[in-house]
């Protein structure tokens, strides 16, 4: 058995009351260099106290084919077993395959997408609890491009698949397939909302129907809208809602509450003026009742960058957890976007309980992305994704993060200050920024820290002052924390 290299880097906290991180690991499945063996993890499911993780990468043990590899990972984040699907000449779509779902009998169901010369095959694989393959089923398809992005097991033990069906080079429909327990198709629906329509997530509802979140839009920049729809048990639309204001959405995911309501979250940005804070990214979370009426609709602008949602979870206490990542230009060119992941915690009424930023590598152009997560029995969440950096083996590794108990621990680590207390503008900044704060009743210290927790600037502010102008031209591009007395906020510095 090949030796597995584990690279461990600790997350550095800025504050003393942070929510505990139990695991933060970058995992390199194969130790060979060269050739490089980058792996990206797309999905995770629970396996007792352990996990099964679906990944895609270049398998150096199988002629460098683009392979789907499932890893069993123990509670310490160590990969202990693997299952490989590889075939020469086939390419597995990185982010549209390997979704894995826990079944009622303790096994797993997963989707694969194989492609040769732009003709793909959607495949469902059934595994037992010992990681053995029980059967593999290639689904019949009507067009060259029918991509499955998710599979779940319904209460009748049949399977429900979600994805999209390419109708032309610029038009696709949302695709839903219902099968029996052996993946024989019972019904198949493709639903069009115009232009490029795509499904992101699906969940069974208490009435045995389904709730789907997705999006529609054209390939034109900035012309896209998120959407949700409620289906009955045979795939007929009961109602749907087109969301947003013609902004560019970034990931649309939803969940069903124990009370039968629906919660959907997505990131968006208008992009009308990248230098204008008002046009930068926000997170929108909406709660609907079973009839599609809005219970509440709230926008969270604490992370004012390009936000993309990758999942949403409902905790046993009815709190809501939104996980995703945000990205921004780091000054090295548009193809080098620095990315970090976040966790936003809300109560059942949509009030913010705090949020946390996750990162593993912090250099310019590093990418820290959580694609999927699972809620553990102890109230913690384990996320899986990728870390990309020139400073790690192969340049891209599997990233595993486990939080502490979200039911009992404050998630607020990065203490963003509410509007009206500490304001920074322009933000992002290139050469200079102005920091305003309530009139100082005594002398205060202004301190600025980089994302490694290192102090890069300090200034004493006199009593009676309310503003400071900072020259940021000497700062490296990236994210900084500004602290004035007991207040703090984030500052983004762009290159020029």
Secondary structure, DSSP 8 states (H G I E B T S, - for coil): ----EEEE-----SSTT---EEEEEEEES----SS---EEEEEEEEETTEEEEEEEEEETTTTTEEEEEEEEE-TTS-EEEEEEE--TT-EE-SSSS--EEE-TTS-EEEEEEEEETTEEEEEEEEE-TTS-EEEEEE---SSS-EEEEEEEE-TTS-EEEEEEEE-SSS-EEEEEEEE-TT--EEEEEEE--SBB-EEEEEEE-TTS-EEEEEEEE-SSTT-EEEEEEEE-TTS-EEEEEE-SSS-EEEEEEEEE-TTS-EEEEEEEE--S-TT-GGGS-EEEEEEE-TTS-EEEEEEE-SS-SEEEEEEEEE-TTS-EEEEEEEEEE-SS-TT-EEEEEEEEEE-TT--EEEEEEE-S--STT-EEEEEEEEE-TTS-EEEEEEEE-TTSTTSEEEEEEEE--TTTS----S----TTTEEEESSSBSSEEEEEES--SS-EEEEEEETTS-EEEEEEE-TT--EEEEE-TTS-SEEEEEEETTEEEEEEE---
